[in-house]
């Protein structure tokens, strides 16, 4: 039995020629909508997209993993219905290379692959929250101490 989509879900699935952002409450069908959108994009009869040419970003690792599982299941289902379809088989084979990740992981990969263009060392690290909190406190102390030594009227008002 085919799933019945709401009007808002249909709009998200069928939006063409632009990127989309799907934001909705838990359990509202976001994953199902995005999976359907991906499947429709890669199986479009006029302009099919390769799965490894899409960026599918979520906010949690669990959501990214779930998305990949659901896309795999949908591709396998279509391939079961059409076992001789080499294109679908290729998309299934390309799925592990697809950019389905968290926003943070995508950005980290982007920086890792372009560190030289950004003027960063190749061995840069992403700080842990504890490290970042310590660095923030140290930076704030430096700025405040500097302002005390080189006070401005605005700083005096702020500290009053």
Phi and psi in radians as a Rosetta constraint file:
Dihedral C 1 N 2 CA 2 C 2 CIRCULARHARMONIC -1.307 0.35
Dihedral N 2 CA 2 C 2 N 3 CIRCULARHARMONIC 2.512 0.35
Dihedral C 2 N 3 CA 3 C 3 CIRCULARHARMONIC -1.272 0.35
Dihedral N 3 CA 3 C 3 N 4 CIRCULARHARMONIC 2.510 0.35
Dihedral C 3 N 4 CA 4 C 4 CIRCULARHARMONIC -1.744 0.35
Dihedral N 4 CA 4 C 4 N 5 CIRCULARHARMONIC 2.118 0.35
Dihedral C 4 N 5 CA 5 C 5 CIRCULARHARMONIC -1.672 0.35
Dihedral N 5 CA 5 C 5 N 6 CIRCULARHARMONIC 2.570 0.35
Dihedral C 5 N 6 CA 6 C 6 CIRCULARHARMONIC -1.298 0.35
Dihedral N 6 CA 6 C 6 N 7 CIRCULARHARMONIC 2.949 0.35
Dihedral C 6 N 7 CA 7 C 7 CIRCULARHARMONIC -1.075 0.35
Dihedral N 7 CA 7 C 7 N 8 CIRCULARHARMONIC -0.751 0.35
Dihedral C 7 N 8 CA 8 C 8 CIRCULARHARMONIC -1.109 0.35
Dihedral N 8 CA 8 C 8 N 9 CIRCULARHARMONIC -0.710 0.35
Dihedral C 8 N 9 CA 9 C 9 CIRCULARHARMONIC -1.140 0.35
Dihedral N 9 CA 9 C 9 N 10 CIRCULARHARMONIC -0.728 0.35
Dihedral C 9 N 10 CA 10 C 10 CIRCULARHARMONIC -1.048 0.35
Dihedral N 10 CA 10 C 10 N 11 CIRCULARHARMONIC -0.748 0.35
Dihedral C 10 N 11 CA 11 C 11 CIRCULARHARMONIC -1.051 0.35
Dihedral N 11 CA 11 C 11 N 12 CIRCULARHARMONIC -0.749 0.35
Dihedral C 11 N 12 CA 12 C 12 CIRCULARHARMONIC -1.156 0.35
Dihedral N 12 CA 12 C 12 N 13 CIRCULARHARMONIC -0.688 0.35
Dihedral C 12 N 13 CA 13 C 13 CIRCULARHARMONIC -1.197 0.35
Dihedral N 13 CA 13 C 13 N 14 CIRCULARHARMONIC -0.741 0.35
Dihedral C 13 N 14 CA 14 C 14 CIRCULARHARMONIC -1.650 0.35
Dihedral N 14 CA 14 C 14 N 15 CIRCULARHARMONIC -0.105 0.35
Dihedral C 14 N 15 CA 15 C 15 CIRCULARHARMONIC -0.917 0.35
Dihedral N 15 CA 15 C 15 N 16 CIRCULARHARMONIC 2.329 0.35
Dihedral C 15 N 16 CA 16 C 16 CIRCULARHARMONIC -2.203 0.35
Dihedral N 16 CA 16 C 16 N 17 CIRCULARHARMONIC 2.510 0.35
Dihedral C 16 N 17 CA 17 C 17 CIRCULARHARMONIC 1.306 0.35
Dihedral N 17 CA 17 C 17 N 18 CIRCULARHARMONIC 0.292 0.35
Dihedral C 17 N 18 CA 18 C 18 CIRCULARHARMONIC -2.743 0.35
Dihedral N 18 CA 18 C 18 N 19 CIRCULARHARMONIC 2.790 0.35
Dihedral C 18 N 19 CA 19 C 19 CIRCULARHARMONIC -1.353 0.35
Dihedral N 19 CA 19 C 19 N 20 CIRCULARHARMONIC 2.727 0.35
Dihedral C 19 N 20 CA 20 C 20 CIRCULARHARMONIC -2.304 0.35
Dihedral N 20 CA 20 C 20 N 21 CIRCULARHARMONIC 2.744 0.35
Dihedral C 20 N 21 CA 21 C 21 CIRCULARHARMONIC -2.158 0.35
Dihedral N 21 CA 21 C 21 N 22 CIRCULARHARMONIC 2.136 0.35
Dihedral C 21 N 22 CA 22 C 22 CIRCULARHARMONIC -1.857 0.35
Dihedral N 22 CA 22 C 22 N 23 CIRCULARHARMONIC 2.078 0.35
Dihedral C 22 N 23 CA 23 C 23 CIRCULARHARMONIC -2.311 0.35
Dihedral N 23 CA 23 C 23 N 24 CIRCULARHARMONIC 2.157 0.35
Dihedral C 23 N 24 CA 24 C 24 CIRCULARHARMONIC -2.808 0.35
Dihedral N 24 CA 24 C 24 N 25 CIRCULARHARMONIC 2.956 0.35
Dihedral C 24 N 25 CA 25 C 25 CIRCULARHARMONIC -1.164 0.35
Dihedral N 25 CA 25 C 25 N 26 CIRCULARHARMONIC 2.770 0.35
Dihedral C 25 N 26 CA 26 C 26 CIRCULARHARMONIC -1.021 0.35
Dihedral N 26 CA 26 C 26 N 27 CIRCULARHARMONIC 2.402 0.35
Dihedral C 26 N 27 CA 27 C 27 CIRCULARHARMONIC 1.411 0.35
Dihedral N 27 CA 27 C 27 N 28 CIRCULARHARMONIC 0.138 0.35
Dihedral C 27 N 28 CA 28 C 28 CIRCULARHARMONIC -1.562 0.35
Dihedral N 28 CA 28 C 28 N 29 CIRCULARHARMONIC -0.075 0.35
Dihedral C 28 N 29 CA 29 C 29 CIRCULARHARMONIC 1.763 0.35
Dihedral N 29 CA 29 C 29 N 30 CIRCULARHARMONIC 0.333 0.35
Dihedral C 29 N 30 CA 30 C 30 CIRCULARHARMONIC -1.010 0.35
Dihedral N 30 CA 30 C 30 N 31 CIRCULARHARMONIC -0.834 0.35
Dihedral C 30 N 31 CA 31 C 31 CIRCULARHARMONIC -1.083 0.35
Dihedral N 31 CA 31 C 31 N 32 CIRCULARHARMONIC -0.791 0.35
Dihedral C 31 N 32 CA 32 C 32 CIRCULARHARMONIC -1.064 0.35
Dihedral N 32 CA 32 C 32 N 33 CIRCULARHARMONIC -0.710 0.35
Dihedral C 32 N 33 CA 33 C 33 CIRCULARHARMONIC -1.121 0.35
Dihedral N 33 CA 33 C 33 N 34 CIRCULARHARMONIC -0.815 0.35
Dihedral C 33 N 34 CA 34 C 34 CIRCULARHARMONIC -1.178 0.35
Dihedral N 34 CA 34 C 34 N 35 CIRCULARHARMONIC -0.661 0.35
Dihedral C 34 N 35 CA 35 C 35 CIRCULARHARMONIC -1.086 0.35
Dihedral N 35 CA 35 C 35 N 36 CIRCULARHARMONIC -0.803 0.35
Dihedral C 35 N 36 CA 36 C 36 CIRCULARHARMONIC -1.080 0.35
Dihedral N 36 CA 36 C 36 N 37 CIRCULARHARMONIC -0.710 0.35
Dihedral C 36 N 37 CA 37 C 37 CIRCULARHARMONIC -1.075 0.35
Dihedral N 37 CA 37 C 37 N 38 CIRCULARHARMONIC -0.802 0.35
Dihedral C 37 N 38 CA 38 C 38 CIRCULARHARMONIC -1.081 0.35
Dihedral N 38 CA 38 C 38 N 39 CIRCULARHARMONIC -0.831 0.35
Dihedral C 38 N 39 CA 39 C 39 CIRCULARHARMONIC -1.058 0.35
Dihedral N 39 CA 39 C 39 N 40 CIRCULARHARMONIC -0.745 0.35
Dihedral C 39 N 40 CA 40 C 40 CIRCULARHARMONIC -1.138 0.35
Dihedral N 40 CA 40 C 40 N 41 CIRCULARHARMONIC -0.664 0.35
Dihedral C 40 N 41 CA 41 C 41 CIRCULARHARMONIC -1.152 0.35
Dihedral N 41 CA 41 C 41 N 42 CIRCULARHARMONIC -0.719 0.35
Dihedral C 41 N 42 CA 42 C 42 CIRCULARHARMONIC -1.449 0.35
Dihedral N 42 CA 42 C 42 N 43 CIRCULARHARMONIC -0.247 0.35
Dihedral C 42 N 43 CA 43 C 43 CIRCULARHARMONIC -1.951 0.35
Dihedral N 43 CA 43 C 43 N 44 CIRCULARHARMONIC 0.214 0.35
Dihedral C 43 N 44 CA 44 C 44 CIRCULARHARMONIC -1.037 0.35
Dihedral N 44 CA 44 C 44 N 45 CIRCULARHARMONIC 2.278 0.35
Dihedral C 44 N 45 CA 45 C 45 CIRCULARHARMONIC -1.229 0.35
Dihedral N 45 CA 45 C 45 N 46 CIRCULARHARMONIC -0.464 0.35
Dihedral C 45 N 46 CA 46 C 46 CIRCULARHARMONIC -1.586 0.35
Dihedral N 46 CA 46 C 46 N 47 CIRCULARHARMONIC -0.864 0.35
Dihedral C 46 N 47 CA 47 C 47 CIRCULARHARMONIC -2.379 0.35
Dihedral N 47 CA 47 C 47 N 48 CIRCULARHARMONIC 1.291 0.35
Dihedral C 47 N 48 CA 48 C 48 CIRCULARHARMONIC -1.216 0.35
Dihedral N 48 CA 48 C 48 N 49 CIRCULARHARMONIC 2.506 0.35
Dihedral C 48 N 49 CA 49 C 49 CIRCULARHARMONIC -1.824 0.35
Dihedral N 49 CA 49 C 49 N 50 CIRCULARHARMONIC 2.495 0.35
Dihedral C 49 N 50 CA 50 C 50 CIRCULARHARMONIC -1.315 0.35
Dihedral N 50 CA 50 C 50 N 51 CIRCULARHARMONIC 2.435 0.35
Dihedral C 50 N 51 CA 51 C 51 CIRCULARHARMONIC -1.027 0.35
Dihedral N 51 CA 51 C 51 N 52 CIRCULARHARMONIC -0.567 0.35
Dihedral C 51 N 52 CA 52 C 52 CIRCULARHARMONIC -1.433 0.35
Dihedral N 52 CA 52 C 52 N 53 CIRCULARHARMONIC 0.101 0.35
Dihedral C 52 N 53 CA 53 C 53 CIRCULARHARMONIC -1.836 0.35
Dihedral N 53 CA 53 C 53 N 54 CIRCULARHARMONIC 0.042 0.35
Dihedral C 53 N 54 CA 54 C 54 CIRCULARHARMONIC -1.780 0.35
Dihedral N 54 CA 54 C 54 N 55 CIRCULARHARMONIC 2.628 0.35
Dihedral C 54 N 55 CA 55 C 55 CIRCULARHARMONIC -1.942 0.35
Dihedral N 55 CA 55 C 55 N 56 CIRCULARHARMONIC 2.083 0.35
Dihedral C 55 N 56 CA 56 C 56 CIRCULARHARMONIC -2.118 0.35
Dihedral N 56 CA 56 C 56 N 57 CIRCULARHARMONIC 1.837 0.35
Dihedral C 56 N 57 CA 57 C 57 CIRCULARHARMONIC -1.961 0.35
Dihedral N 57 CA 57 C 57 N 58 CIRCULARHARMONIC 2.365 0.35
Dihedral C 57 N 58 CA 58 C 58 CIRCULARHARMONIC -2.164 0.35
Dihedral N 58 CA 58 C 58 N 59 CIRCULARHARMONIC -3.095 0.35
Dihedral C 58 N 59 CA 59 C 59 CIRCULARHARMONIC -1.821 0.35
Dihedral N 59 CA 59 C 59 N 60 CIRCULARHARMONIC -0.194 0.35
Dihedral C 59 N 60 CA 60 C 60 CIRCULARHARMONIC -2.322 0.35
Dihedral N 60 CA 60 C 60 N 61 CIRCULARHARMONIC 2.676 0.35
Dihedral C 60 N 61 CA 61 C 61 CIRCULARHARMONIC -1.090 0.35
Dihedral N 61 CA 61 C 61 N 62 CIRCULARHARMONIC -0.670 0.35
Dihedral C 61 N 62 CA 62 C 62 CIRCULARHARMONIC -1.058 0.35
Dihedral N 62 CA 62 C 62 N 63 CIRCULARHARMONIC -0.746 0.35
Dihedral C 62 N 63 CA 63 C 63 CIRCULARHARMONIC -1.151 0.35
Dihedral N 63 CA 63 C 63 N 64 CIRCULARHARMONIC -0.702 0.35
Dihedral C 63 N 64 CA 64 C 64 CIRCULARHARMONIC -1.124 0.35
Dihedral N 64 CA 64 C 64 N 65 CIRCULARHARMONIC -0.781 0.35
Dihedral C 64 N 65 CA 65 C 65 CIRCULARHARMONIC -1.098 0.35
Dihedral N 65 CA 65 C 65 N 66 CIRCULARHARMONIC -0.758 0.35
Dihedral C 65 N 66 CA 66 C 66 CIRCULARHARMONIC -1.071 0.35
Dihedral N 66 CA 66 C 66 N 67 CIRCULARHARMONIC -0.724 0.35
Dihedral C 66 N 67 CA 67 C 67 CIRCULARHARMONIC -1.061 0.35
Dihedral N 67 CA 67 C 67 N 68 CIRCULARHARMONIC -0.797 0.35
Dihedral C 67 N 68 CA 68 C 68 CIRCULARHARMONIC -1.117 0.35
Dihedral N 68 CA 68 C 68 N 69 CIRCULARHARMONIC -0.720 0.35
Dihedral C 68 N 69 CA 69 C 69 CIRCULARHARMONIC -1.077 0.35
Dihedral N 69 CA 69 C 69 N 70 CIRCULARHARMONIC -0.807 0.35
Dihedral C 69 N 70 CA 70 C 70 CIRCULARHARMONIC -1.147 0.35
Dihedral N 70 CA 70 C 70 N 71 CIRCULARHARMONIC -0.672 0.35
Dihedral C 70 N 71 CA 71 C 71 CIRCULARHARMONIC -1.152 0.35
Dihedral N 71 CA 71 C 71 N 72 CIRCULARHARMONIC -0.744 0.35
Dihedral C 71 N 72 CA 72 C 72 CIRCULARHARMONIC -1.031 0.35
Dihedral N 72 CA 72 C 72 N 73 CIRCULARHARMONIC -0.801 0.35
Dihedral C 72 N 73 CA 73 C 73 CIRCULARHARMONIC -1.062 0.35
Dihedral N 73 CA 73 C 73 N 74 CIRCULARHARMONIC -0.756 0.35
Dihedral C 73 N 74 CA 74 C 74 CIRCULARHARMONIC -1.143 0.35
Dihedral N 74 CA 74 C 74 N 75 CIRCULARHARMONIC -0.712 0.35
Dihedral C 74 N 75 CA 75 C 75 CIRCULARHARMONIC -1.149 0.35
Dihedral N 75 CA 75 C 75 N 76 CIRCULARHARMONIC -0.748 0.35
Dihedral C 75 N 76 CA 76 C 76 CIRCULARHARMONIC -1.089 0.35
Dihedral N 76 CA 76 C 76 N 77 CIRCULARHARMONIC -0.700 0.35
Dihedral C 76 N 77 CA 77 C 77 CIRCULARHARMONIC -1.073 0.35
Dihedral N 77 CA 77 C 77 N 78 CIRCULARHARMONIC -0.775 0.35
Dihedral C 77 N 78 CA 78 C 78 CIRCULARHARMONIC -1.169 0.35
Dihedral N 78 CA 78 C 78 N 79 CIRCULARHARMONIC -0.660 0.35
Dihedral C 78 N 79 CA 79 C 79 CIRCULARHARMONIC -1.213 0.35
Dihedral N 79 CA 79 C 79 N 80 CIRCULARHARMONIC -0.626 0.35
Dihedral C 79 N 80 CA 80 C 80 CIRCULARHARMONIC -1.069 0.35
Dihedral N 80 CA 80 C 80 N 81 CIRCULARHARMONIC -0.628 0.35
Dihedral C 80 N 81 CA 81 C 81 CIRCULARHARMONIC -1.318 0.35
Dihedral N 81 CA 81 C 81 N 82 CIRCULARHARMONIC -0.374 0.35
Dihedral C 81 N 82 CA 82 C 82 CIRCULARHARMONIC -2.489 0.35
Dihedral N 82 CA 82 C 82 N 83 CIRCULARHARMONIC 1.222 0.35
Dihedral C 82 N 83 CA 83 C 83 CIRCULARHARMONIC -1.095 0.35
Dihedral N 83 CA 83 C 83 N 84 CIRCULARHARMONIC -0.314 0.35
Dihedral C 83 N 84 CA 84 C 84 CIRCULARHARMONIC -1.602 0.35
Dihedral N 84 CA 84 C 84 N 85 CIRCULARHARMONIC 0.063 0.35
Dihedral C 84 N 85 CA 85 C 85 CIRCULARHARMONIC -1.375 0.35
Dihedral N 85 CA 85 C 85 N 86 CIRCULARHARMONIC 1.752 0.35
Dihedral C 85 N 86 CA 86 C 86 CIRCULARHARMONIC -1.140 0.35
Dihedral N 86 CA 86 C 86 N 87 CIRCULARHARMONIC -0.590 0.35
Dihedral C 86 N 87 CA 87 C 87 CIRCULARHARMONIC -1.098 0.35
Dihedral N 87 CA 87 C 87 N 88 CIRCULARHARMONIC -0.823 0.35
Dihedral C 87 N 88 CA 88 C 88 CIRCULARHARMONIC -1.096 0.35
Dihedral N 88 CA 88 C 88 N 89 CIRCULARHARMONIC -0.696 0.35
Dihedral C 88 N 89 CA 89 C 89 CIRCULARHARMONIC -1.075 0.35
Dihedral N 89 CA 89 C 89 N 90 CIRCULARHARMONIC -0.693 0.35
Dihedral C 89 N 90 CA 90 C 90 CIRCULARHARMONIC -1.140 0.35
Dihedral N 90 CA 90 C 90 N 91 CIRCULARHARMONIC -0.731 0.35
Dihedral C 90 N 91 CA 91 C 91 CIRCULARHARMONIC -1.097 0.35
Dihedral N 91 CA 91 C 91 N 92 CIRCULARHARMONIC -0.684 0.35
Dihedral C 91 N 92 CA 92 C 92 CIRCULARHARMONIC -1.124 0.35
Dihedral N 92 CA 92 C 92 N 93 CIRCULARHARMONIC -0.699 0.35
Dihedral C 92 N 93 CA 93 C 93 CIRCULARHARMONIC -1.185 0.35
Dihedral N 93 CA 93 C 93 N 94 CIRCULARHARMONIC -0.578 0.35
Dihedral C 93 N 94 CA 94 C 94 CIRCULARHARMONIC -1.387 0.35
Dihedral N 94 CA 94 C 94 N 95 CIRCULARHARMONIC -0.274 0.35
Dihedral C 94 N 95 CA 95 C 95 CIRCULARHARMONIC -0.917 0.35
Dihedral N 95 CA 95 C 95 N 96 CIRCULARHARMONIC -0.745 0.35
Dihedral C 95 N 96 CA 96 C 96 CIRCULARHARMONIC -1.062 0.35
Dihedral N 96 CA 96 C 96 N 97 CIRCULARHARMONIC -0.400 0.35
Dihedral C 96 N 97 CA 97 C 97 CIRCULARHARMONIC -1.572 0.35
Dihedral N 97 CA 97 C 97 N 98 CIRCULARHARMONIC -0.105 0.35
Dihedral C 97 N 98 CA 98 C 98 CIRCULARHARMONIC -1.181 0.35
Dihedral N 98 CA 98 C 98 N 99 CIRCULARHARMONIC 2.579 0.35
Dihedral C 98 N 99 CA 99 C 99 CIRCULARHARMONIC -1.487 0.35
Dihedral N 99 CA 99 C 99 N 100 CIRCULARHARMONIC 1.379 0.35
Dihedral C 99 N 100 CA 100 C 100 CIRCULARHARMONIC -2.039 0.35
Dihedral N 100 CA 100 C 100 N 101 CIRCULARHARMONIC 1.798 0.35
Dihedral C 100 N 101 CA 101 C 101 CIRCULARHARMONIC -2.720 0.35
Dihedral N 101 CA 101 C 101 N 102 CIRCULARHARMONIC -3.118 0.35
Dihedral C 101 N 102 CA 102 C 102 CIRCULARHARMONIC -1.372 0.35
Dihedral N 102 CA 102 C 102 N 103 CIRCULARHARMONIC 2.819 0.35
Dihedral C 102 N 103 CA 103 C 103 CIRCULARHARMONIC -1.023 0.35
Dihedral N 103 CA 103 C 103 N 104 CIRCULARHARMONIC -0.750 0.35
Dihedral C 103 N 104 CA 104 C 104 CIRCULARHARMONIC -1.086 0.35
Dihedral N 104 CA 104 C 104 N 105 CIRCULARHARMONIC -0.772 0.35
Dihedral C 104 N 105 CA 105 C 105 CIRCULARHARMONIC -1.121 0.35
Dihedral N 105 CA 105 C 105 N 106 CIRCULARHARMONIC -0.721 0.35
Dihedral C 105 N 106 CA 106 C 106 CIRCULARHARMONIC -1.052 0.35
Dihedral N 106 CA 106 C 106 N 107 CIRCULARHARMONIC -0.826 0.35
Dihedral C 106 N 107 CA 107 C 107 CIRCULARHARMONIC -1.115 0.35
Dihedral N 107 CA 107 C 107 N 108 CIRCULARHARMONIC -0.703 0.35
Dihedral C 107 N 108 CA 108 C 108 CIRCULARHARMONIC -1.103 0.35
Dihedral N 108 CA 108 C 108 N 109 CIRCULARHARMONIC -0.765 0.35
Dihedral C 108 N 109 CA 109 C 109 CIRCULARHARMONIC -1.089 0.35
Dihedral N 109 CA 109 C 109 N 110 CIRCULARHARMONIC -0.696 0.35
Dihedral C 109 N 110 CA 110 C 110 CIRCULARHARMONIC -1.063 0.35
Dihedral N 110 CA 110 C 110 N 111 CIRCULARHARMONIC -0.782 0.35
Dihedral C 110 N 111 CA 111 C 111 CIRCULARHARMONIC -1.188 0.35
Dihedral N 111 CA 111 C 111 N 112 CIRCULARHARMONIC -0.758 0.35
Dihedral C 111 N 112 CA 112 C 112 CIRCULARHARMONIC -1.043 0.35
Dihedral N 112 CA 112 C 112 N 113 CIRCULARHARMONIC -0.661 0.35
Dihedral C 112 N 113 CA 113 C 113 CIRCULARHARMONIC -1.419 0.35
Dihedral N 113 CA 113 C 113 N 114 CIRCULARHARMONIC -0.176 0.35
Dihedral C 113 N 114 CA 114 C 114 CIRCULARHARMONIC -2.324 0.35
Dihedral N 114 CA 114 C 114 N 115 CIRCULARHARMONIC 0.386 0.35
Dihedral C 114 N 115 CA 115 C 115 CIRCULARHARMONIC -0.952 0.35
Dihedral N 115 CA 115 C 115 N 116 CIRCULARHARMONIC -0.666 0.35
Dihedral C 115 N 116 CA 116 C 116 CIRCULARHARMONIC -1.135 0.35
Dihedral N 116 CA 116 C 116 N 117 CIRCULARHARMONIC -0.584 0.35
Dihedral C 116 N 117 CA 117 C 117 CIRCULARHARMONIC -1.318 0.35
Dihedral N 117 CA 117 C 117 N 118 CIRCULARHARMONIC -0.385 0.35
Dihedral C 117 N 118 CA 118 C 118 CIRCULARHARMONIC -1.670 0.35
Dihedral N 118 CA 118 C 118 N 119 CIRCULARHARMONIC -0.031 0.35
Dihedral C 118 N 119 CA 119 C 119 CIRCULARHARMONIC 1.293 0.35
Dihedral N 119 CA 119 C 119 N 120 CIRCULARHARMONIC 0.483 0.35
Dihedral C 119 N 120 CA 120 C 120 CIRCULARHARMONIC -1.800 0.35
Dihedral N 120 CA 120 C 120 N 121 CIRCULARHARMONIC 2.766 0.35
Dihedral C 120 N 121 CA 121 C 121 CIRCULARHARMONIC -1.284 0.35
Dihedral N 121 CA 121 C 121 N 122 CIRCULARHARMONIC 2.607 0.35
Dihedral C 121 N 122 CA 122 C 122 CIRCULARHARMONIC -1.130 0.35
Dihedral N 122 CA 122 C 122 N 123 CIRCULARHARMONIC -0.449 0.35
Dihedral C 122 N 123 CA 123 C 123 CIRCULARHARMONIC -1.746 0.35
Dihedral N 123 CA 123 C 123 N 124 CIRCULARHARMONIC 0.489 0.35
Dihedral C 123 N 124 CA 124 C 124 CIRCULARHARMONIC -1.053 0.35
Dihedral N 124 CA 124 C 124 N 125 CIRCULARHARMONIC 2.726 0.35
Dihedral C 124 N 125 CA 125 C 125 CIRCULARHARMONIC -2.229 0.35
Dihedral N 125 CA 125 C 125 N 126 CIRCULARHARMONIC 2.665 0.35
Dihedral C 125 N 126 CA 126 C 126 CIRCULARHARMONIC -1.569 0.35
Dihedral N 126 CA 126 C 126 N 127 CIRCULARHARMONIC 2.163 0.35
Dihedral C 126 N 127 CA 127 C 127 CIRCULARHARMONIC -1.228 0.35
Dihedral N 127 CA 127 C 127 N 128 CIRCULARHARMONIC 2.542 0.35
Dihedral C 127 N 128 CA 128 C 128 CIRCULARHARMONIC -1.331 0.35
Dihedral N 128 CA 128 C 128 N 129 CIRCULARHARMONIC 2.762 0.35
Dihedral C 128 N 129 CA 129 C 129 CIRCULARHARMONIC -0.984 0.35
Dihedral N 129 CA 129 C 129 N 130 CIRCULARHARMONIC -0.695 0.35
Dihedral C 129 N 130 CA 130 C 130 CIRCULARHARMONIC -1.100 0.35
Dihedral N 130 CA 130 C 130 N 131 CIRCULARHARMONIC -0.796 0.35
Dihedral C 130 N 131 CA 131 C 131 CIRCULARHARMONIC -1.054 0.35
Dihedral N 131 CA 131 C 131 N 132 CIRCULARHARMONIC -0.768 0.35
Dihedral C 131 N 132 CA 132 C 132 CIRCULARHARMONIC -1.131 0.35
Dihedral N 132 CA 132 C 132 N 133 CIRCULARHARMONIC -0.669 0.35
Dihedral C 132 N 133 CA 133 C 133 CIRCULARHARMONIC -1.108 0.35
Dihedral N 133 CA 133 C 133 N 134 CIRCULARHARMONIC -0.739 0.35
Dihedral C 133 N 134 CA 134 C 134 CIRCULARHARMONIC -1.109 0.35
Dihedral N 134 CA 134 C 134 N 135 CIRCULARHARMONIC -0.792 0.35
Dihedral C 134 N 135 CA 135 C 135 CIRCULARHARMONIC -1.112 0.35
Dihedral N 135 CA 135 C 135 N 136 CIRCULARHARMONIC -0.672 0.35
Dihedral C 135 N 136 CA 136 C 136 CIRCULARHARMONIC -1.091 0.35
Dihedral N 136 CA 136 C 136 N 137 CIRCULARHARMONIC -0.773 0.35
Dihedral C 136 N 137 CA 137 C 137 CIRCULARHARMONIC -1.109 0.35
Dihedral N 137 CA 137 C 137 N 138 CIRCULARHARMONIC -0.738 0.35
Dihedral C 137 N 138 CA 138 C 138 CIRCULARHARMONIC -1.113 0.35
Dihedral N 138 CA 138 C 138 N 139 CIRCULARHARMONIC -0.745 0.35
Dihedral C 138 N 139 CA 139 C 139 CIRCULARHARMONIC -1.119 0.35
Dihedral N 139 CA 139 C 139 N 140 CIRCULARHARMONIC -0.732 0.35
Dihedral C 139 N 140 CA 140 C 140 CIRCULARHARMONIC -1.096 0.35
Dihedral N 140 CA 140 C 140 N 141 CIRCULARHARMONIC -0.739 0.35
Dihedral C 140 N 141 CA 141 C 141 CIRCULARHARMONIC -1.061 0.35
Dihedral N 141 CA 141 C 141 N 142 CIRCULARHARMONIC -0.747 0.35
Dihedral C 141 N 142 CA 142 C 142 CIRCULARHARMONIC -1.069 0.35
Dihedral N 142 CA 142 C 142 N 143 CIRCULARHARMONIC -0.818 0.35
Dihedral C 142 N 143 CA 143 C 143 CIRCULARHARMONIC -1.131 0.35
Dihedral N 143 CA 143 C 143 N 144 CIRCULARHARMONIC -0.787 0.35
Dihedral C 143 N 144 CA 144 C 144 CIRCULARHARMONIC -1.133 0.35
Dihedral N 144 CA 144 C 144 N 145 CIRCULARHARMONIC -0.771 0.35
Dihedral C 144 N 145 CA 145 C 145 CIRCULARHARMONIC -1.065 0.35
Dihedral N 145 CA 145 C 145 N 146 CIRCULARHARMONIC -0.710 0.35
Dihedral C 145 N 146 CA 146 C 146 CIRCULARHARMONIC -1.110 0.35
Dihedral N 146 CA 146 C 146 N 147 CIRCULARHARMONIC -0.732 0.35
Dihedral C 146 N 147 CA 147 C 147 CIRCULARHARMONIC -1.164 0.35
Dihedral N 147 CA 147 C 147 N 148 CIRCULARHARMONIC -0.634 0.35
Dihedral C 147 N 148 CA 148 C 148 CIRCULARHARMONIC -1.106 0.35
Dihedral N 148 CA 148 C 148 N 149 CIRCULARHARMONIC -0.686 0.35
Dihedral C 148 N 149 CA 149 C 149 CIRCULARHARMONIC -1.300 0.35
Dihedral N 149 CA 149 C 149 N 150 CIRCULARHARMONIC -0.540 0.35
Dihedral C 149 N 150 CA 150 C 150 CIRCULARHARMONIC -2.219 0.35
Dihedral N 150 CA 150 C 150 N 151 CIRCULARHARMONIC 1.088 0.35
Dihedral C 150 N 151 CA 151 C 151 CIRCULARHARMONIC -1.138 0.35
Dihedral N 151 CA 151 C 151 N 152 CIRCULARHARMONIC 2.598 0.35
Dihedral C 151 N 152 CA 152 C 152 CIRCULARHARMONIC -2.156 0.35
Dihedral N 152 CA 152 C 152 N 153 CIRCULARHARMONIC 2.783 0.35
Dihedral C 152 N 153 CA 153 C 153 CIRCULARHARMONIC -0.977 0.35
Dihedral N 153 CA 153 C 153 N 154 CIRCULARHARMONIC -0.681 0.35
Dihedral C 153 N 154 CA 154 C 154 CIRCULARHARMONIC -1.139 0.35
Dihedral N 154 CA 154 C 154 N 155 CIRCULARHARMONIC -0.685 0.35
Dihedral C 154 N 155 CA 155 C 155 CIRCULARHARMONIC -1.174 0.35
Dihedral N 155 CA 155 C 155 N 156 CIRCULARHARMONIC -0.691 0.35
Dihedral C 155 N 156 CA 156 C 156 CIRCULARHARMONIC -1.087 0.35
Dihedral N 156 CA 156 C 156 N 157 CIRCULARHARMONIC -0.693 0.35
Dihedral C 156 N 157 CA 157 C 157 CIRCULARHARMONIC -1.143 0.35
Dihedral N 157 CA 157 C 157 N 158 CIRCULARHARMONIC -0.729 0.35
Dihedral C 157 N 158 CA 158 C 158 CIRCULARHARMONIC -1.093 0.35
Dihedral N 158 CA 158 C 158 N 159 CIRCULARHARMONIC -0.688 0.35
Dihedral C 158 N 159 CA 159 C 159 CIRCULARHARMONIC -1.492 0.35
Dihedral N 159 CA 159 C 159 N 160 CIRCULARHARMONIC -0.159 0.35
